[in-house]
């Protein structure tokens, strides 16, 4: 800054008192903490609003002076050298490279130091002082926290599948041959798939189901999605029609559940019972296939999104990412996604459906967890499900990231960033218009348009998995061996707490009615064994599982945290959305300051439509304190900081005999 080669430059719009060295204004702003940096900042601020090529005295340099327009390039180079190497001149090739968030773009005519990072840093530093600091994302929104690293995201997603399969193998209800009787789920199953009554009841069921679906679609889209989640809670993840499919599906399921109770109430009998007509063994296999399918979709979507990312973690596997995105004209990514999905589905389906009770696999003594351990596994599954959602880089808005090349993250296995469903809207347009008296109550056709983004296609299924996990949690908390055709020996000997499953369905029919235990004395160890010999009907084929049952209250202690994770997740979404909105507001204010400073700096450098911003001073007249304040106030007032008027008015009443020292200047800028 004190280099003898440095010259005053109109590009820097700087001036200094007689005999004082000329600093590089914006460059000096990066030198905070040093004495030279403080002097440079204060002197650069005084001359910020000076006309192009004019010093603080209001005099323009002549053609042969350093500030003449013909010598701007030479002067800028000299001033850049005078900056002490604070920021080297960036290669022209880097102008085309994407700038990190918060960095100013290169202006064509340069501000401060032409086409250098120093100019951008200088204006950014000045804007940060005016704004009270550079806006920063909260830890809950910051995509660069360690637990949002690509490897961490992949590991947590895979952990969901591993824990889900481990729970399936250890859960003794999967070995039950009793008919499945599950309130809620069983009622919905009977409504949709069990049609054994006459034509009148069938017509009633069909009418009520259609009415429930229509009301569910309208209520889920209009009330839950639009009014409550999007407009009232202002959750950006539901912006536009995003997430509408999930809310409509949920409301339809609730309405159908209400319909089952209405039908039973109207008919005066249990027309639709929770008994599902299949064994718990078969039901658990079906629900497990459904659950792992959604897990695998989430895993593939997350891996594909991580490998498409060139914005957040550019240094993570850059060469493989480039091949993943552009290999085979983009088809490598599409084919790989389908191949991995198909391979994982085939592997898990073979493990789930291809293994039956009593075969060699079940004879192998695996695991051996107790009801306490299984409750803890369920809690871990719920945690991983919800944590996978929180790990998203755009949480909680789920706004699609625009990559460096201008494209968006594509859905795995496709070349599309979103899935657009408008067939219902097109169908509604073909229908005749309703009467005018009803048109105000009928939504427009666009109401039926649904858009599914890659984020919702990734995490939407996980919310469905959470519902399955909650059902599993209920089963673990309420599990009693006798309710599922199973028993334990009950002693403290080795293996005395192992669960035995009764496989003889004829014998089970004597003890159960539609999956409900009616003869509990038949499902005990004493009824099946006489010391070490089988005595019950078909007892010789009773199967000893490796699961353990204690009936301890500790299982509730292990399961409660998993249940509390759901309201905690809702709270985190609300907090994260609030901090995100605060950050966007702060960032917008900061960007406006930077834009205004950049615009004024460019106008002053060009010398167009300039007006004196400080007191008119004669040539050689010393700078004054109130002059500095007027210049600073003039700059800030243009940005909208009206409170500086009072600050400036206070300083104008002071004597103008001396220039404020550096500490006063820095304090003023910090306050501003």
ZADO-392649 format. One line per 5 residues: number of its first residue (from 1); their letters; for each residue x, y, z of C-alpha. Coordinates in nm, 4 decimals. Example, Ala and Ser with C-alpha at 12.3 -4.5 7.8 and 13.67 -1.06 7.14 Angstrom:
<recs>
1) as) 1.2300,-0.4500,0.7800; 1.3670,-0.1060,0.7140 .
</recs>
This chain:
<recs>
1) xxxxx) 0.0000,0.0000,0.0000; 0.2917,0.2326,0.0577; 0.4747,0.1240,-0.2561; 0.6371,0.4064,-0.4444; 0.4965,0.2683,-0.7669 .
6) xxxxx) 0.1392,0.3178,-0.6521; -0.0498,0.6077,-0.8058; -0.3816,0.7652,-0.7395; -0.6375,0.6256,-0.9751; -0.9888,0.7314,-1.0691 .
11) xxxxx) -1.0667,0.3629,-1.1010; -1.0198,0.3386,-0.7270; -1.1853,0.6788,-0.6723; -0.9496,0.7627,-0.3893; -0.7890,1.0677,-0.2437 .
16) xxxxx) -0.5720,1.1390,0.0550; -0.4573,1.4442,0.2444; -0.1485,1.6172,0.1256; 0.1564,1.4035,0.1770; -0.0381,1.0892,0.2667 .
21) xxxxx) 0.0134,0.7704,0.0621; -0.2646,0.6667,-0.1714; -0.4068,0.3263,-0.0772; -0.6004,0.0888,-0.2945; -0.9509,0.1504,-0.1691 .
26) xxxxx) -1.1400,-0.1744,-0.2095; -0.8237,-0.3817,-0.1825; -0.7455,-0.2119,0.1412; -1.0783,-0.3214,0.2742; -0.9407,-0.6753,0.2782 .
31) xxxxx) -0.6545,-0.5702,0.4980; -0.8710,-0.5303,0.8085; -0.6828,-0.5488,1.1347; -0.3675,-0.3784,1.0084; -0.2905,-0.0124,1.0432 .
36) xxxxx) -0.2352,0.0229,0.6716; -0.5669,-0.1463,0.6044; -0.7499,0.0916,0.8390; -0.5942,0.3957,0.6741; -0.6749,0.2581,0.3315 .
41) xxxxx) -1.0345,0.1943,0.4213; -1.0872,0.5372,0.5738; -0.9226,0.7205,0.2887; -1.1010,0.5054,0.0313; -1.4356,0.5844,0.1928 .
46) xxxxx) -1.3738,0.9590,0.1657; -1.3175,0.9365,-0.2043; -1.5846,0.6746,-0.2791; -1.8246,0.9258,-0.4279; -1.5713,1.1470,-0.5995 .
51) xxxxx) -1.6222,1.1947,-0.9772; -1.4267,0.9891,-1.2236; -1.0698,1.1020,-1.2202; -1.1348,1.3635,-0.9488; -0.9600,1.3882,-0.6152 .
56) xxxxx) -1.1201,1.4927,-0.2873; -1.0536,1.8552,-0.3826; -1.2981,1.8219,-0.6729; -1.0249,1.8779,-0.9361; -1.0013,1.6484,-1.2380 .
61) xxxxx) -0.6495,1.5423,-1.3432; -0.5061,1.6607,-1.6692; -0.4222,1.4340,-1.9613; -0.0620,1.3920,-1.8543; -0.1456,1.3146,-1.4907 .
66) xxxxx) -0.1711,0.9611,-1.3497; -0.5471,0.9889,-1.3145; -0.6100,1.0681,-1.6800; -0.8472,0.8313,-1.8593; -0.5775,0.7195,-2.1035 .
71) xxxxx) -0.3693,0.5860,-1.8167; -0.6439,0.3948,-1.6332; -0.5100,0.0542,-1.7283; -0.1534,0.1419,-1.6278; -0.2747,0.3005,-1.3052 .
76) xxxxx) -0.4904,-0.0012,-1.2205; -0.1914,-0.2301,-1.2690; 0.0261,-0.0120,-1.0481; -0.2406,0.0073,-0.7819; -0.2834,-0.3672,-0.7987 .
81) xxxxx) 0.0860,-0.4084,-0.7338; 0.0566,-0.1576,-0.4502; -0.1945,-0.3835,-0.2816; 0.0921,-0.5923,-0.1497; -0.0245,-0.9067,-0.3312 .
86) xxxxx) -0.3491,-0.9130,-0.1350; -0.5210,-1.0653,-0.4342; -0.3460,-1.1677,-0.7525; -0.5011,-1.0871,-1.0837; -0.7285,-1.3736,-1.1832 .
91) xxxxx) -0.6671,-1.5405,-1.5195; -0.9192,-1.4554,-1.7836; -1.0085,-1.8207,-1.8077; -1.1428,-1.8120,-1.4556; -1.4035,-1.5532,-1.5510 .
96) xxxxx) -1.6106,-1.8309,-1.7036; -1.5830,-2.0522,-1.3977; -1.8748,-2.0623,-1.1532; -1.8319,-1.8437,-0.8508; -1.9012,-1.9810,-0.5037 .
101) xxxxx) -2.2071,-1.8570,-0.3225; -2.1568,-1.5095,-0.1848; -1.8804,-1.4123,-0.4291; -1.9472,-1.1212,-0.6583; -1.9382,-1.1728,-1.0317 .
106) xxxxx) -1.6680,-1.0014,-1.2309; -1.7864,-0.6711,-1.3717; -1.6882,-0.5915,-1.7294; -1.5262,-0.2591,-1.6373; -1.3913,-0.3683,-1.3000 .
111) xxxxx) -1.4543,-0.2019,-0.9686; -1.1631,-0.0972,-0.7537; -0.9000,-0.3013,-0.9320; -1.0086,-0.3868,-1.2815; -1.1079,-0.7528,-1.3322 .
116) xxxxx) -0.9469,-0.8809,-1.0124; -1.0723,-1.0680,-0.7101; -0.9474,-0.7757,-0.5021; -1.2214,-0.5481,-0.6338; -1.4904,-0.7988,-0.5617 .
121) xxxxx) -1.3501,-0.8652,-0.2176; -1.3269,-0.4947,-0.1491; -1.6884,-0.4220,-0.2358; -1.8015,-0.7360,-0.0540; -1.6085,-0.6276,0.2533 .
126) xxxxx) -1.7621,-0.2797,0.2420; -2.1097,-0.4298,0.1953; -2.0480,-0.6661,0.4852; -1.9650,-0.3729,0.7126; -2.2774,-0.1892,0.6040 .
131) xxxxx) -2.4896,-0.5026,0.6432; -2.3423,-0.6053,0.9760; -2.1643,-0.9113,0.8373; -2.1863,-1.1537,0.5479; -2.5075,-1.3612,0.5637 .
136) xxxxx) -2.4385,-1.7166,0.6773; -2.6604,-2.0209,0.6744; -2.7568,-2.1816,1.0012; -2.6055,-2.5228,1.0733; -2.9419,-2.6810,1.0114 .
141) xxxxx) -2.9489,-2.5393,0.6547; -2.5767,-2.5503,0.5760; -2.5103,-2.8197,0.3133; -2.1438,-2.8401,0.4122; -2.1821,-2.9722,0.7661 .
146) xxxxx) -2.0064,-3.3059,0.8043; -2.3179,-3.5155,0.8453; -2.4347,-3.3951,0.5026; -2.1222,-3.5195,0.3260; -2.2068,-3.7422,0.0265 .
151) xxxxx) -2.0572,-4.0490,0.1958; -2.2629,-3.9861,0.5106; -2.5810,-3.9512,0.3073; -2.5205,-4.2789,0.1241; -2.4308,-4.4682,0.4429 .
156) xxxxx) -2.7429,-4.3549,0.6284; -2.9663,-4.4472,0.3332; -2.8087,-4.7938,0.3141; -2.8421,-4.8297,0.6925; -3.2202,-4.7960,0.6553 .
161) xxxxx) -3.2314,-5.1026,0.4298; -2.9899,-5.3048,0.6449; -3.1782,-5.2338,0.9682; -3.5097,-5.3005,0.7986; -3.3958,-5.6432,0.6838 .
166) xxxxx) -3.2389,-5.7199,1.0233; -3.5670,-5.6422,1.1973; -3.7550,-5.8641,0.9541; -3.5296,-6.1601,1.0286; -3.5521,-6.1089,1.4055 .
171) xxxxx) -3.9228,-6.0325,1.4409; -4.1058,-6.3486,1.5654; -4.4397,-6.2267,1.4230; -4.3003,-6.3158,1.0792; -4.3151,-6.6827,1.1864 .
176) xxxxx) -4.6784,-6.6691,1.3002; -4.9374,-6.8906,1.1260; -5.2330,-6.7102,1.2885; -5.4676,-6.5090,1.0664; -5.3659,-6.1430,1.0515 .
181) xxxxx) -5.6016,-5.9242,1.2536; -5.4858,-5.5621,1.2417; -5.7341,-5.2820,1.3170; -5.7094,-5.0017,1.0654; -5.4933,-5.1782,0.8107 .
186) xxxxx) -5.7238,-5.4792,0.8146; -6.0322,-5.2604,0.7694; -5.8808,-5.0921,0.4638; -5.7785,-5.4283,0.3204; -6.1308,-5.5652,0.3630 .
191) xxxxx) -6.2836,-5.2537,0.2054; -6.0668,-5.2727,-0.1038; -6.0285,-5.6471,-0.1609; -6.3025,-5.8399,0.0221; -6.6352,-5.8218,-0.1709 .
196) xxxxx) -6.8480,-6.1072,-0.0374; -7.1824,-5.9300,0.0249; -7.4772,-5.8723,-0.2059; -7.5163,-5.6179,-0.4847; -7.6819,-5.3542,-0.2631 .
201) xxxxx) -7.3954,-5.3509,-0.0167; -7.1468,-5.3457,-0.3049; -7.3148,-5.0384,-0.4584; -7.3144,-4.8634,-0.1203; -6.9462,-4.9404,-0.0717 .
206) xxxxx) -6.8588,-4.8209,-0.4204; -7.0513,-4.4941,-0.3794; -6.8972,-4.4193,-0.0389; -6.5482,-4.5059,-0.1649; -6.5850,-4.2729,-0.4639 .
211) xxxxx) -6.7121,-3.9937,-0.2391; -6.4250,-4.0530,0.0052; -6.1664,-4.0349,-0.2718; -6.3089,-3.7145,-0.4212; -6.3291,-3.5466,-0.0806 .
216) xxxxx) -5.9819,-3.6740,0.0076; -5.8300,-3.5280,-0.3086; -5.9994,-3.1913,-0.2564; -5.9339,-3.1704,0.1181; -5.5748,-3.2914,0.0875 .
221) xxxxx) -5.4900,-3.0500,-0.1921; -5.6903,-2.7419,-0.0988; -5.7038,-2.7452,0.2819; -5.4032,-2.9464,0.3977; -5.1555,-2.8635,0.1221 .
226) xxxxx) -5.2482,-2.5152,-0.0016; -5.3999,-2.3430,0.3001; -5.2275,-2.5121,0.5940; -4.8842,-2.6349,0.4853; -4.8024,-2.3898,0.2060 .
231) xxxxx) -4.9788,-2.0645,0.3006; -5.0097,-2.0824,0.6797; -4.6900,-2.2642,0.7779; -4.5085,-2.1235,0.4700; -4.3172,-2.4459,0.4124 .
236) xxxxx) -4.1260,-2.4120,0.0876; -4.1222,-2.7875,0.0360; -4.4925,-2.7513,-0.0512; -4.4445,-2.4552,-0.2854; -4.6725,-2.4636,-0.5876 .
241) xxxxx) -4.8089,-2.8155,-0.6137; -4.5029,-2.9925,-0.4699; -4.5975,-3.2572,-0.2163; -4.9648,-3.2437,-0.3138; -4.9672,-3.6099,-0.4137 .
246) xxxxx) -4.8610,-3.7153,-0.0633; -5.1190,-3.5028,0.1169; -5.3978,-3.6194,-0.1149; -5.3001,-3.9845,-0.0676; -5.2933,-3.9489,0.3102 .
251) xxxxx) -5.6345,-3.7786,0.3241; -5.7841,-4.0422,0.0937; -5.6634,-4.3208,0.3248; -5.8138,-4.1452,0.6272; -6.1452,-4.0994,0.4463 .
256) xxxxx) -6.1532,-4.4646,0.3409; -6.0921,-4.5665,0.7001; -6.3908,-4.3536,0.8035; -6.5977,-4.5219,0.5320; -6.5291,-4.8666,0.6799 .
261) xxxxx) -6.6750,-4.7565,1.0125; -6.9766,-4.5928,0.8431; -7.0566,-4.9121,0.6528; -7.0409,-5.1216,0.9696; -7.2575,-4.8644,1.1466 .
266) xxxxx) -7.5198,-4.8514,0.8700; -7.5414,-5.2300,0.8323; -7.5445,-5.2888,1.2064; -7.2850,-5.5633,1.1837; -6.9132,-5.6003,1.1293 .
271) xxxxx) -6.9282,-5.6152,0.7532; -6.5669,-5.5038,0.7274; -6.3506,-5.6646,0.9942; -5.9792,-5.6212,1.0676; -5.9249,-5.9898,0.9830 .
276) xxxxx) -5.7413,-6.0018,0.6506; -5.7883,-6.3650,0.5475; -5.4129,-6.4320,0.5348; -5.1627,-6.5414,0.7945; -4.9312,-6.3006,0.9716 .
281) xxxxx) -4.6467,-6.4835,0.8017; -4.7767,-6.3862,0.4564; -4.8765,-6.0337,0.5597; -4.5314,-5.9621,0.7033; -4.3669,-6.0793,0.3819 .
286) xxxxx) -4.5863,-5.8485,0.1715; -4.5300,-5.5451,0.3914; -4.1572,-5.6163,0.4003; -4.1434,-5.6296,0.0206; -4.3284,-5.2977,0.0088 .
291) xxxxx) -4.0959,-5.1430,0.2658; -3.7659,-5.2531,0.1098; -3.8885,-5.1462,-0.2357; -3.9335,-4.7919,-0.1083; -3.5980,-4.8110,0.0719 .
296) xxxxx) -3.4221,-4.9162,-0.2473; -3.5855,-4.6362,-0.4474; -3.4609,-4.3856,-0.1882; -3.1086,-4.5342,-0.1925; -3.0811,-4.5207,-0.5720 .
301) xxxxx) -3.2223,-4.1677,-0.5859; -2.9776,-4.0446,-0.3208; -2.6739,-4.2087,-0.4826; -2.7747,-4.0749,-0.8238; -2.8304,-3.7239,-0.6851 .
306) xxxxx) -2.4951,-3.7271,-0.5048; -2.3139,-3.8316,-0.8222; -2.4911,-3.5634,-1.0267; -2.3863,-3.2900,-0.7837; -2.1312,-3.0428,-0.9178 .
311) xxxxx) -2.2398,-2.7559,-0.6960; -2.2015,-2.8457,-0.3284; -1.9188,-3.1021,-0.3236; -1.7214,-3.0539,-0.6429; -1.4101,-3.2173,-0.4973 .
316) xxxxx) -1.5896,-3.5464,-0.4251; -1.5050,-3.8009,-0.7007; -1.5005,-3.5400,-0.9826; -1.3853,-3.7763,-1.2572; -1.6389,-4.0446,-1.1746 .
321) xxxxx) -1.9109,-3.7817,-1.1501; -1.8256,-3.6543,-1.4961; -1.8478,-4.0046,-1.6407; -2.1660,-4.0751,-1.4446; -2.3330,-3.7669,-1.5927 .
326) xxxxx) -2.1950,-3.7699,-1.9469; -2.0903,-4.1332,-2.0023; -2.2488,-4.2943,-2.3084; -2.4308,-3.9704,-2.3775; -2.5961,-3.9839,-2.0344 .
331) xxxxx) -2.7259,-4.3379,-2.0777; -2.4695,-4.4852,-1.8376; -2.6436,-4.3108,-1.5487; -2.9901,-4.4174,-1.6639; -2.8992,-4.7817,-1.7277 .
336) xxxxx) -2.6977,-4.8086,-1.4054; -2.9851,-4.6744,-1.1980; -3.2268,-4.9334,-1.3358; -2.9699,-5.2131,-1.3053; -2.8892,-5.1365,-0.9419 .
341) xxxxx) -3.2578,-5.1034,-0.8556; -3.3457,-5.4326,-1.0232; -3.0512,-5.6147,-0.8659; -3.1313,-5.4978,-0.5131; -3.5008,-5.5784,-0.5530 .
346) xxxxx) -3.4220,-5.9274,-0.6798; -3.1808,-5.9949,-0.3930; -3.4175,-5.8744,-0.1202; -3.7228,-6.0469,-0.2691; -3.5361,-6.3784,-0.2773 .
351) xxxxx) -3.4421,-6.3369,0.0896; -3.7972,-6.2402,0.1873; -4.0154,-6.4633,-0.0294; -3.7875,-6.7576,-0.0942; -3.7382,-6.8542,0.2694 .
356) xxxxx) -4.0068,-7.0477,0.4528; -4.0520,-7.1473,0.8158; -3.8553,-7.4541,0.9194; -3.6136,-7.4667,0.6244; -3.2364,-7.4707,0.6575 .
361) xxxxx) -3.2075,-7.0941,0.6742; -3.4414,-7.0660,0.9721; -3.2673,-7.3580,1.1401; -2.9477,-7.1502,1.1396; -2.9201,-6.9718,1.4742 .
366) xxxxx) -2.9045,-6.6124,1.3665; -2.9257,-6.3012,1.5812; -3.1269,-6.3902,1.8849; -3.2476,-6.0449,1.9839; -3.5025,-5.9938,2.2580 .
371) xxxxx) -3.8175,-5.7839,2.2517; -3.6074,-5.5042,2.4054; -3.3490,-5.5211,2.1276; -3.6155,-5.5309,1.8570; -3.7809,-5.2169,1.9969 .
376) xxxxx) -3.4425,-5.0470,1.9828; -3.3937,-5.1546,1.6201; -3.7314,-5.0026,1.5284; -3.6254,-4.6753,1.6892; -3.3022,-4.6795,1.4874 .
381) xxxxx) -3.4956,-4.7423,1.1648; -3.7269,-4.4458,1.2286; -3.4274,-4.2271,1.3125; -3.2444,-4.3218,0.9916; -3.5610,-4.2651,0.7857 .
386) xxxxx) -3.6096,-3.9127,0.9168; -3.2382,-3.8306,0.9293; -3.2083,-3.9218,0.5615; -3.4599,-3.6470,0.4874; -3.2811,-3.3934,0.7091 .
391) xxxxx) -2.9518,-3.4714,0.5318; -3.0780,-3.3294,0.2033; -2.8701,-3.0320,0.0890; -3.1831,-2.8280,0.0193; -3.3641,-2.9198,0.3425 .
396) xxxxx) -3.6337,-2.8153,0.4185; -3.7280,-2.6479,0.0895; -3.6241,-2.9409,-0.1349; -3.5703,-2.6857,-0.4093; -3.3911,-2.8493,-0.6987 .
401) xxxxx) -3.0288,-2.7409,-0.7147; -2.9285,-2.5787,-1.0436; -2.5896,-2.7177,-1.1382; -2.2969,-2.5311,-1.2885; -2.3922,-2.6143,-1.6461 .
406) xxxxx) -2.7424,-2.4743,-1.5903; -2.9193,-2.8086,-1.5623; -3.1150,-2.9428,-1.2667; -3.0725,-3.2690,-1.0795; -3.2485,-3.5342,-1.2868 .
411) xxxxx) -3.4630,-3.8149,-1.1538; -3.2721,-4.1425,-1.1348; -3.3232,-4.3583,-1.4425; -3.4670,-4.0723,-1.6485; -3.3640,-3.7560,-1.8293 .
416) xxxxx) -3.6328,-3.5484,-1.6562; -3.5950,-3.3230,-1.3504; -3.9654,-3.3611,-1.2568; -4.2615,-3.5861,-1.3256; -4.5652,-3.3925,-1.4430 .
421) xxxxx) -4.9077,-3.5592,-1.4073; -5.1794,-3.3646,-1.5857; -5.4013,-3.6416,-1.7255; -5.6714,-3.5700,-1.4657; -5.6610,-3.2027,-1.5613 .
426) xxxxx) -5.6990,-3.2871,-1.9297; -5.9869,-3.5209,-1.8462; -6.1598,-3.2499,-1.6420; -6.1343,-3.0063,-1.9349; -6.3269,-3.2500,-2.1540 .
431) xxxxx) -6.6165,-3.2732,-1.9081; -6.9128,-3.0347,-1.9463; -6.8998,-2.7218,-1.7348; -7.1012,-2.7326,-1.4118; -7.3960,-2.4977,-1.3592 .
436) xxxxx) -7.3062,-2.1398,-1.2774; -7.4407,-2.1744,-0.9262; -7.1871,-2.4500,-0.8601; -6.8872,-2.3148,-1.0475; -6.7593,-2.1270,-0.7425 .
441) xxxxx) -6.7397,-2.4558,-0.5530; -6.5745,-2.6569,-0.8314; -6.1957,-2.6168,-0.8574; -6.0442,-2.5398,-1.1991; -5.8833,-2.8204,-1.4022 .
446) xxxxx) -5.5351,-2.6931,-1.3084; -5.6195,-2.7975,-0.9538; -5.5655,-3.1597,-1.0564; -5.2147,-3.1052,-1.1928; -4.9514,-3.2797,-0.9801 .
451) xxxxx) -4.5751,-3.2313,-1.0077; -4.3307,-3.4722,-0.8437; -3.9734,-3.3498,-0.8059; -3.6690,-3.5692,-0.7569; -3.6565,-3.4769,-0.3870 .
456) xxxxx) -4.0175,-3.5785,-0.3266; -3.9648,-3.8976,-0.5242; -3.6717,-3.9697,-0.2923; -3.8154,-3.8795,0.0460; -4.1871,-3.9236,-0.0150 .
461) xxxxx) -4.1542,-4.3043,-0.0054; -3.9571,-4.2754,0.3175; -4.2574,-4.1131,0.4840; -4.4597,-4.4173,0.3792; -4.1849,-4.6364,0.5268 .
466) xxxxx) -4.2203,-4.4435,0.8525; -4.5885,-4.5421,0.8604; -4.4891,-4.9069,0.8179; -4.2308,-4.8625,1.0931; -4.4964,-4.7194,1.3224 .
471) xxxxx) -4.7093,-5.0264,1.2576; -4.4090,-5.2407,1.3404; -4.3491,-5.0380,1.6563; -4.7058,-5.1035,1.7640; -4.6572,-5.4751,1.7082 .
476) xxxxx) -4.3351,-5.4780,1.9089; -4.4859,-5.2875,2.2008; -4.8017,-5.4989,2.2111; -4.6329,-5.8270,2.1280; -4.7333,-6.1256,2.3355 .
481) xxxxx) -4.6416,-6.4729,2.2094; -4.9875,-6.6154,2.2778; -5.1506,-6.3558,2.0492; -4.9564,-6.4932,1.7519; -4.9764,-6.8684,1.8113 .
486) xxxxx) -4.6443,-6.8764,1.9925; -4.5218,-6.9572,2.3418; -4.2094,-6.9568,2.5590; -4.0910,-7.2099,2.8139; -4.0607,-6.9328,3.0741 .
491) xxxxx) -3.7755,-7.0700,3.2863; -3.4304,-6.9241,3.3381; -3.2439,-7.2114,3.1760; -3.0524,-7.1478,2.8535; -3.3122,-7.1210,2.5846 .
496) xxxxx) -3.5920,-7.0838,2.8382; -3.6901,-6.7495,2.6881; -3.6812,-6.8607,2.3268; -4.0032,-6.8198,2.1283; -4.1687,-7.1323,1.9870 .
501) xxxxx) -4.4112,-7.1026,1.6938; -4.7042,-7.3441,1.6442; -4.7233,-7.4417,1.2788; -5.0262,-7.6732,1.2863; -5.3105,-7.4590,1.1475 .
506) xxxxx) -5.5785,-7.7108,1.2452; -5.4754,-7.6802,1.6076; -5.4551,-7.3000,1.5799; -5.8133,-7.2899,1.4465; -5.9267,-7.4297,1.7827 .
511) xxxxx) -5.7631,-7.1456,1.9725; -5.8282,-6.8481,1.7394; -6.1307,-6.6929,1.5676; -6.0430,-6.4548,1.2844; -5.7026,-6.3993,1.4371 .
516) xxxxx) -5.8366,-6.3307,1.7879; -5.7315,-6.5624,2.0702; -6.0362,-6.7338,2.2223; -5.8744,-7.0316,2.4006; -5.5548,-6.9067,2.5633 .
521) xxxxx) -5.5018,-7.2333,2.7543; -5.4220,-7.4097,2.4276; -5.1299,-7.1812,2.3485; -4.8920,-7.2466,2.6363; -4.5786,-7.4454,2.6931 .
526) xxxxx) -4.7609,-7.6807,2.9293; -5.0257,-7.7541,2.6636; -4.7611,-7.8483,2.4094; -4.4946,-8.0138,2.6235; -4.4685,-8.2675,2.9040 .
531) xxxxx) -4.1286,-8.1992,3.0479; -3.9161,-8.2828,2.7435; -4.1769,-8.4549,2.5237; -4.4345,-8.3132,2.2809; -4.7913,-8.3841,2.3892 .
536) xxxxx) -5.0054,-8.1340,2.1941; -5.1651,-8.2017,1.8546; -4.9021,-8.1462,1.5898; -4.6532,-8.0372,1.8540; -4.3755,-8.2313,1.6878 .
541) xxxxx) -4.3564,-7.9671,1.4158; -4.3486,-7.6690,1.6535; -4.0608,-7.4476,1.5472; -3.8103,-7.2946,1.7881; -3.7113,-6.9503,1.6664 .
546) xxxxx) -3.4004,-6.7726,1.7800; -3.6000,-6.4712,1.9053; -3.6175,-6.4079,2.2790; -3.9104,-6.2726,2.4799; -3.8793,-6.1228,2.8296 .
551) xxxxx) -4.1944,-5.9129,2.8528; -3.9933,-5.6368,3.0184; -4.1131,-5.2772,3.0401; -3.7740,-5.1708,2.9042; -3.9087,-5.2223,2.5519 .
556) xxxxx) -4.1335,-4.9186,2.6049; -3.8301,-4.7169,2.7119; -3.6512,-4.8196,2.3915; -3.9492,-4.7510,2.1642; -4.0598,-4.4144,2.3057 .
561) xxxxx) -3.7615,-4.2217,2.1584; -3.8610,-4.3446,1.8126; -4.2137,-4.2148,1.8624; -4.0840,-3.8808,1.9892; -3.8658,-3.8458,1.6811 .
566) xxxxx) -4.1725,-3.7705,1.4679; -4.2873,-3.4537,1.6523; -3.9192,-3.3583,1.6836; -3.8854,-3.3872,1.3060; -4.1868,-3.1605,1.2558 .
571) xxxxx) -4.0308,-2.9069,1.4935; -3.6969,-2.9227,1.3080; -3.8733,-2.8638,0.9758; -4.0455,-2.5565,1.1171; -3.7236,-2.4158,1.2664 .
576) xxxxx) -3.5204,-2.4905,0.9537; -3.7803,-2.3225,0.7355; -3.7710,-2.0123,0.9560; -3.3907,-1.9890,0.9511; -3.3943,-2.0394,0.5758 .
581) xxxxx) -3.6371,-1.7512,0.5246; -3.4249,-1.5299,0.7518; -3.1146,-1.6194,0.5537; -3.2832,-1.5462,0.2206; -3.4038,-1.2092,0.3498 .
586) xxxxx) -3.0580,-1.1232,0.4814; -2.8916,-1.2430,0.1624; -3.1307,-1.0360,-0.0481; -3.0513,-0.7240,0.1540; -2.6793,-0.7949,0.1244 .
591) xxxxx) -2.7051,-0.8493,-0.2517; -2.8921,-0.5196,-0.2896; -2.6137,-0.3375,-0.1071; -2.3494,-0.5025,-0.3246; -2.5431,-0.4265,-0.6407 .
596) xxxxx) -2.5890,-0.0632,-0.5433; -2.2228,-0.0193,-0.4540; -2.1173,-0.1890,-0.7746; -2.3509,0.0249,-0.9835; -2.2396,0.3509,-0.8245 .
601) xxxxx) -1.8766,0.2508,-0.8512; -1.9160,0.1715,-1.2196; -2.1001,0.4993,-1.2874; -1.8331,0.6981,-1.1072; -1.5598,0.5159,-1.2949 .
606) xxxxx) -1.7277,0.5995,-1.6263; -1.7838,0.9615,-1.5203; -2.1475,0.9712,-1.6330; -2.4106,1.1917,-1.4707; -2.1988,1.2624,-1.1692 .
611) xxxxx) -2.2827,1.5140,-0.9068; -2.0673,1.6387,-0.6186; -2.1291,1.4191,-0.3179; -1.9098,1.6039,-0.0723; -1.8591,1.9727,0.0069 .
616) xxxxx) -1.7148,2.1634,-0.2824; -1.3537,2.2315,-0.2013; -1.1039,2.4471,-0.3751; -0.7877,2.2980,-0.5159; -0.5428,2.2170,-0.2401 .
621) xxxxx) -0.7963,2.2707,0.0353; -0.7628,2.0227,0.3194; -1.0261,1.7543,0.3650; -1.2582,1.7997,0.6616; -1.4360,1.5682,0.9007 .
626) xxxxx) -1.7837,1.6756,0.8042; -1.6944,1.6279,0.4375; -1.6151,1.2627,0.5005; -1.9438,1.2161,0.6826; -2.1438,1.3722,0.4002 .
631) xxxxx) -1.9786,1.1471,0.1443; -2.0416,0.8373,0.3541; -2.3986,0.9411,0.4273; -2.4633,1.0120,0.0606; -2.3523,0.6609,-0.0313 .
636) xxxxx) -2.5562,0.4926,0.2400; -2.8730,0.6978,0.1886; -2.8827,0.5765,-0.1713; -2.9024,0.2223,-0.0356; -3.1858,0.3103,0.1968 .
641) xxxxx) -3.0290,0.3513,0.5386; -3.2283,0.6533,0.6483; -3.0974,0.6408,1.0037; -2.7594,0.7658,0.8834; -2.9142,1.1060,0.8201 .
646) xxxxx) -2.9278,1.1716,1.1916; -2.5743,1.0377,1.2336; -2.4532,1.2638,0.9560; -2.6407,1.5656,1.0922; -2.4734,1.5162,1.4287 .
651) xxxxx) -2.1277,1.5200,1.2747; -2.2012,1.8287,1.0631; -2.2423,2.0372,1.3754; -1.8843,1.9647,1.4800; -1.5900,2.1878,1.3893 .
656) xxxxx) -1.4301,2.0976,1.0602; -1.0775,2.1753,1.1651; -0.9311,1.8263,1.1657; -0.9761,1.4943,0.9952; -1.1200,1.2090,1.2094 .
661) xxxxx) -0.8636,0.9495,1.3046; -0.8675,0.5927,1.1769; -1.0428,0.4531,1.4843; -1.3312,0.6964,1.4363; -1.3600,0.6070,1.0685 .
666) xxxxx) -1.3648,0.2318,1.1414; -1.6227,0.2822,1.4171; -1.8428,0.4802,1.1798; -1.8269,0.2113,0.9128; -1.8954,-0.0641,1.1662 .
671) xx) -2.2033,0.1242,1.2880; -2.3261,0.1739,0.9345 .
</recs>
